[in-house]
Structures are given as structure tokens and as C-alpha cells.
Amino acid sequence: MTRPPRQRPEFFIRLFFSEQDMIGPGKVALLEGIARSGSISAAGREMGMSYKRAWMLVETLNGMFRAPLVESARGGAGGGGATLTDTGRQVLALFREIEAAAAEVNTERLAALREMLADAPPGNNG
């Protein structure tokens, strides 16, 4: 899946809990996709990733925290699906709050950095 060109500078946060345990924009987007679609595979497709990759990221996320972030049910006659657990919704909300607070406190610094950027052709701002 090809991403559209960035129209504006973006601010991303990645939190490292250890050398192997981290959460950032990709995992958060996957969690949001699962919450929206009720499906790990659909959330992965939205992001242009394989079913296997989406499942591996969910397994990683579930293993990082004391309680799982995503619960899934196998497909079949009754259908499958996935939902965020209470912990998953809380982790997602906390991450977005950290991200918003960091962006807010750094608004002027980010603007100053943007002012220092060399002119770039439209659509090549990232």
C-alpha cells in the first residue's frame, strides 16, 4: 500500500520500555484498526500489512503487558473477530494522551524547526 505524500510535518512518539518492548505509531494504528473493524486481519489490510505480520504484532503487544491488549475468537460458523480488552483501550488512550501532551508542549519548538527547513517540493515534506 502506498502512503499519500505528507502534507505537513508530523510528530511521532515511540516509547521504549526495554530493548525489545516498544510501542509507537504502527502498533497504535493497528490497535485502533482492530477497535474500529473488530478484526486483526482487516486492521492489517487497512495498513497494507500481511495477516501474519498483524498477528505477530498483536502477539508482541499482548506479551508486553501484564494483561492482553487484544482478545480474538477463531473464525468459523459463528465468525471470528477481535476486540481490545479494557487494558488495550487504556494503553491506547494513555499513548494518545502522552502524544498529545508532547505535541502541545513542543508546539513552538516544532514551529521553529519547520521555519529552519529548506524549501522542499510540494508533497516532499517528510
Accessible surface in RSA format (square Angstrom, percent):
REM  Atomic radii and reference values for relative SASA: ProtOr
REM  Chains: A
REM  Algorithm: Lee & Richards
REM  Probe-radius: 1.40
REM  Slices: 20
REM RES _ NUM      All-atoms   Total-Side   Main-Chain    Non-polar    All polar
REM                ABS   REL    ABS   REL    ABS   REL    ABS   REL    ABS   REL
RES MET A   1   166.00  86.0  86.81  57.5  79.18 188.5  91.08  77.4  74.91  99.2
RES THR A   2   130.51  92.8 103.82 105.3  26.69  63.6  72.40  97.2  58.11  87.8
RES ARG A   3   185.44  77.9 168.09  85.7  17.36  41.3  62.06  84.8 123.38  74.8
RES PRO A   4   109.71  80.0  94.44  86.1  15.28  55.5 101.61  83.9   8.11  50.4
RES PRO A   5    79.22  57.7  63.55  57.9  15.68  57.0  74.80  61.8   4.42  27.5
RES ARG A   6    92.37  38.8  84.01  42.8   8.36  19.9  23.57  32.2  68.80  41.7
RES GLN A   7   138.64  77.5 113.55  83.0  25.09  59.7  60.03 127.8  78.60  59.6
RES ARG A   8   159.07  66.8 157.83  80.5   1.23   2.9  61.12  83.5  97.95  59.4
RES PRO A   9    49.24  35.9  37.28  34.0  11.97  43.5  40.71  33.6   8.53  53.0
RES GLU A  10    76.61  44.0  45.28  34.3  31.33  74.6  10.42  20.2  66.19  54.0
RES PHE A  11    64.20  32.1  46.06  28.5  18.14  47.2  47.72  28.9  16.48  47.2
RES PHE A  12    99.64  49.9  73.47  45.5  26.17  68.1  73.53  44.6  26.11  74.7
RES ILE A  13    28.66  16.3  25.28  18.8   3.37   8.1  28.66  20.6   0.00   0.0
RES ARG A  14   130.37  54.7 108.26  55.2  22.12  52.7  16.06  22.0 114.31  69.3
RES LEU A  15    44.99  25.1  43.18  30.9   1.81   4.6  44.99  31.6   0.00   0.0
RES PHE A  16   128.73  64.4  96.84  60.0  31.88  83.0  96.84  58.7  31.88  91.3
RES PHE A  17   113.98  57.0  77.56  48.0  36.42  94.8  83.05  50.4  30.93  88.5
RES SER A  18    45.84  38.7  29.40  39.2  16.44  37.9  45.41  96.7   0.42   0.6
RES GLU A  19   167.13  96.0 140.37 106.2  26.76  63.7  59.47 115.0 107.66  87.9
RES GLN A  20   130.84  73.2 115.93  84.7  14.91  35.5  56.15 119.5  74.69  56.6
RES ASP A  21    41.58  29.1  41.58  41.4   0.00   0.0   1.29   3.0  40.30  40.2
RES MET A  22    53.50  27.7  53.50  35.4   0.00   0.0  38.26  32.5  15.24  20.2
RES ILE A  23     2.18   1.2   1.94   1.4   0.24   0.6   2.18   1.6   0.00   0.0
RES GLY A  24     4.24   5.2   0.00   N/A   4.24   5.2   1.49   4.1   2.75   6.2
RES PRO A  25    33.80  24.6  29.67  27.1   4.13  15.0  31.00  25.6   2.80  17.4
RES GLY A  26    34.74  42.8   0.00   N/A  34.74  42.8  30.18  82.8   4.56  10.2
RES LYS A  27    28.19  13.8  26.42  16.2   1.77   4.2  18.15  16.3  10.04  10.7
RES VAL A  28     0.00   0.0   0.00   0.0   0.00   0.0   0.00   0.0   0.00   0.0
RES ALA A  29    35.20  32.4  31.39  48.4   3.81   8.7  32.05  45.1   3.15   8.3
RES LEU A  30     0.00   0.0   0.00   0.0   0.00   0.0   0.00   0.0   0.00   0.0
RES LEU A  31     0.00   0.0   0.00   0.0   0.00   0.0   0.00   0.0   0.00   0.0
RES GLU A  32    50.29  28.9  47.61  36.0   2.68   6.4  16.27  31.5  34.02  27.8
RES GLY A  33     1.29   1.6   0.00   N/A   1.29   1.6   1.29   3.6   0.00   0.0
RES ILE A  34     0.38   0.2   0.00   0.0   0.38   0.9   0.00   0.0   0.38   1.0
RES ALA A  35    58.97  54.2  26.62  41.1  32.35  73.6  31.86  44.9  27.11  71.8
RES ARG A  36   161.35  67.7 123.76  63.1  37.59  89.5  78.41 107.2  82.94  50.3
RES SER A  37    47.16  39.8  10.74  14.3  36.42  83.9  20.66  44.0  26.50  37.1
RES GLY A  38    28.14  34.7   0.00   N/A  28.14  34.7  20.54  56.4   7.60  17.0
RES SER A  39    27.00  22.8  26.02  34.7   0.99   2.3  18.69  39.8   8.31  11.6
RES ILE A  40     6.70   3.8   3.40   2.5   3.30   7.9   3.40   2.4   3.30   8.9
RES SER A  41    29.49  24.9  26.71  35.6   2.78   6.4   7.78  16.6  21.71  30.4
RES ALA A  42    21.25  19.5  19.70  30.4   1.55   3.5  20.31  28.6   0.94   2.5
RES ALA A  43     0.23   0.2   0.03   0.0   0.20   0.5   0.03   0.0   0.20   0.5
RES GLY A  44     0.21   0.3   0.00   N/A   0.21   0.3   0.21   0.6   0.00   0.0
RES ARG A  45   159.66  67.0 144.84  73.8  14.82  35.3  74.22 101.4  85.44  51.8
RES GLU A  46    78.46  45.0  58.85  44.5  19.61  46.7  44.80  86.6  33.67  27.5
RES MET A  47    55.18  28.6  28.62  18.9  26.56  63.2  34.61  29.4  20.57  27.2
RES GLY A  48    44.48  54.9   0.00   N/A  44.48  54.9  13.57  37.2  30.91  69.2
RES MET A  49    37.73  19.5  25.63  17.0  12.10  28.8  31.11  26.4   6.62   8.8
RES SER A  50    66.87  56.5  50.14  66.9  16.73  38.5  52.41 111.6  14.45  20.2
RES TYR A  51   133.83  62.5 124.80  71.0   9.03  23.5  93.21  70.0  40.62  50.1
RES LYS A  52   147.76  72.1 143.35  88.0   4.40  10.5  89.53  80.6  58.23  62.0
RES ARG A  53   116.47  48.9 115.25  58.7   1.22   2.9  34.16  46.7  82.31  49.9
RES ALA A  54     0.00   0.0   0.00   0.0   0.00   0.0   0.00   0.0   0.00   0.0
RES TRP A  55    73.40  29.5  73.40  35.5   0.00   0.0  72.31  38.6   1.08   1.8
RES MET A  56    89.18  46.2  87.07  57.6   2.11   5.0  77.30  65.7  11.88  15.7
RES LEU A  57    16.54   9.2  16.54  11.8   0.00   0.0  16.54  11.6   0.00   0.0
RES VAL A  58     2.37   1.6   2.37   2.1   0.00   0.0   2.37   2.1   0.00   0.0
RES GLU A  59   110.52  63.5  99.52  75.3  10.99  26.2  37.17  71.9  73.35  59.9
RES THR A  60    55.93  39.8  45.04  45.7  10.89  25.9  29.00  39.0  26.92  40.7
RES LEU A  61     0.00   0.0   0.00   0.0   0.00   0.0   0.00   0.0   0.00   0.0
RES ASN A  62    40.48  27.9  31.47  30.4   9.02  21.7  13.54  32.6  26.94  26.0
RES GLY A  63    66.55  82.1   0.00   N/A  66.55  82.1  36.54 100.3  30.00  67.2
RES MET A  64    32.62  16.9   2.54   1.7  30.08  71.6   4.47   3.8  28.15  37.3
RES PHE A  65    53.71  26.9  39.88  24.7  13.83  36.0  44.38  26.9   9.33  26.7
RES ARG A  66   257.64 108.2 210.30 107.2  47.34 112.7  90.94 124.3 166.69 101.0
RES ALA A  67    39.49  36.3  37.33  57.6   2.16   4.9  38.80  54.6   0.69   1.8
RES PRO A  68    62.26  45.4  61.90  56.4   0.36   1.3  61.90  51.1   0.36   2.3
RES LEU A  69     0.00   0.0   0.00   0.0   0.00   0.0   0.00   0.0   0.00   0.0
RES VAL A  70     6.05   4.0   0.49   0.4   5.57  13.4   0.49   0.4   5.57  15.1
RES GLU A  71   103.19  59.2  97.17  73.5   6.01  14.3  29.69  57.4  73.49  60.0
RES SER A  72    59.92  50.6  24.25  32.4  35.68  82.2   7.40  15.8  52.52  73.6
RES ALA A  73    65.25  60.0  50.43  77.8  14.82  33.7  57.53  81.0   7.72  20.5
RES ARG A  74   222.63  93.5 200.17 102.0  22.46  53.5  81.81 111.8 140.82  85.3
RES GLY A  75    57.96  71.5   0.00   N/A  57.96  71.5  25.58  70.2  32.38  72.5
RES GLY A  76    62.53  77.1   0.00   N/A  62.53  77.1  38.68 106.2  23.85  53.4
RES ALA A  77   125.10 115.0  69.05 106.6  56.05 127.5  83.19 117.1  41.91 111.0
RES GLY A  78    82.97 102.3   0.00   N/A  82.97 102.3  42.80 117.5  40.17  90.0
RES GLY A  79    41.18  50.8   0.00   N/A  41.18  50.8  28.42  78.0  12.76  28.6
RES GLY A  80    44.62  55.0   0.00   N/A  44.62  55.0   7.69  21.1  36.93  82.7
RES GLY A  81    28.67  35.4   0.00   N/A  28.67  35.4  19.66  54.0   9.01  20.2
RES ALA A  82     5.37   4.9   1.07   1.7   4.30   9.8   2.82   4.0   2.54   6.7
RES THR A  83    81.48  58.0  79.42  80.5   2.07   4.9  68.09  91.5  13.40  20.3
RES LEU A  84     8.54   4.8   2.61   1.9   5.93  14.9   2.61   1.8   5.93  16.0
RES THR A  85    20.24  14.4  13.60  13.8   6.64  15.8  20.24  27.2   0.00   0.0
RES ASP A  86   107.73  75.5  98.61  98.2   9.11  21.5  37.57  88.4  70.15  70.0
RES THR A  87    38.93  27.7  37.43  37.9   1.50   3.6  16.82  22.6  22.11  33.4
RES GLY A  88     0.00   0.0   0.00   N/A   0.00   0.0   0.00   0.0   0.00   0.0
RES ARG A  89   123.21  51.7 118.17  60.2   5.04  12.0  61.29  83.8  61.92  37.5
RES GLN A  90   112.85  63.1 106.65  77.9   6.20  14.8  29.34  62.4  83.51  63.3
RES VAL A  91    18.71  12.3  16.79  15.2   1.92   4.6  17.90  15.6   0.81   2.2
RES LEU A  92    23.58  13.1  23.58  16.9   0.00   0.0  23.58  16.6   0.00   0.0
RES ALA A  93    48.54  44.6  40.24  62.1   8.30  18.9  47.90  67.5   0.64   1.7
RES LEU A  94    88.34  49.2  88.34  63.2   0.00   0.0  88.34  62.0   0.00   0.0
RES PHE A  95     4.03   2.0   2.29   1.4   1.74   4.5   3.27   2.0   0.76   2.2
RES ARG A  96    84.03  35.3  80.30  40.9   3.73   8.9  43.30  59.2  40.73  24.7
RES GLU A  97   107.41  61.7  99.71  75.4   7.71  18.4  47.20  91.3  60.21  49.2
RES ILE A  98    77.78  44.3  72.38  53.9   5.40  13.0  76.81  55.3   0.97   2.6
RES GLU A  99    26.80  15.4  26.77  20.3   0.03   0.1  11.33  21.9  15.47  12.6
RES ALA A 100    62.00  57.0  51.98  80.2  10.02  22.8  58.92  83.0   3.08   8.2
RES ALA A 101    60.54  55.7  51.96  80.2   8.58  19.5  57.57  81.1   2.98   7.9
RES ALA A 102    21.01  19.3  16.79  25.9   4.22   9.6  20.43  28.8   0.58   1.5
RES ALA A 103    33.02  30.4  30.82  47.6   2.21   5.0  31.11  43.8   1.91   5.1
RES GLU A 104   138.98  79.8 123.85  93.7  15.13  36.0  45.89  88.8  93.10  76.0
RES VAL A 105   104.56  68.8  85.81  77.7  18.75  45.2  92.90  80.7  11.67  31.6
RES ASN A 106    36.83  25.4  36.77  35.5   0.06   0.2   4.99  12.0  31.84  30.8
RES THR A 107    77.26  55.0  75.10  76.1   2.16   5.2  64.09  86.1  13.17  19.9
RES GLU A 108   149.05  85.6 141.85 107.3   7.19  17.1  57.09 110.4  91.96  75.1
RES ARG A 109   150.61  63.2 145.52  74.2   5.09  12.1  61.21  83.7  89.39  54.2
RES LEU A 110    40.91  22.8  40.29  28.8   0.62   1.6  40.29  28.3   0.62   1.7
RES ALA A 111    41.10  37.8  39.95  61.7   1.15   2.6  40.74  57.4   0.36   1.0
RES ALA A 112    52.97  48.7  45.52  70.2   7.45  16.9  51.75  72.9   1.22   3.2
RES LEU A 113   102.75  57.2 101.32  72.5   1.43   3.6 101.32  71.2   1.43   3.8
RES ARG A 114    94.77  39.8  83.09  42.4  11.68  27.8  28.87  39.5  65.90  39.9
RES GLU A 115   149.63  85.9 119.69  90.6  29.93  71.3  42.43  82.1 107.19  87.5
RES MET A 116   148.13  76.7 113.46  75.1  34.67  82.6  92.22  78.4  55.91  74.1
RES LEU A 117   113.43  63.2  95.15  68.1  18.28  46.0  97.81  68.7  15.63  42.0
RES ALA A 118    91.11  83.8  64.59  99.7  26.52  60.3  75.55 106.4  15.57  41.2
RES ASP A 119   151.56 106.2 118.90 118.3  32.66  77.2  42.04  98.9 109.52 109.2
RES ALA A 120    48.75  44.8  22.23  34.3  26.52  60.3  25.16  35.4  23.59  62.5
RES PRO A 121    85.55  62.4  77.27  70.4   8.28  30.1  84.70  69.9   0.85   5.3
RES PRO A 122   135.40  98.7 107.17  97.7  28.23 102.6 115.81  95.6  19.59 121.7
RES GLY A 123    29.57  36.5   0.00   N/A  29.57  36.5   9.48  26.0  20.09  45.0
RES ASN A 124    95.42  65.8  86.05  83.2   9.38  22.6  14.45  34.8  80.97  78.3
RES ASN A 125    59.73  41.2  40.46  39.1  19.26  46.4  14.32  34.5  45.40  43.9
RES GLY A 126    80.38  99.1   0.00   N/A  80.38  99.1  37.80 103.7  42.58  95.4
END  Absolute sums over single chains surface
CHAIN  1 A     8780.9       6844.1       1936.8       4946.9       3834.0
END  Absolute sums over all chains
TOTAL          8780.9       6844.1       1936.8       4946.9       3834.0
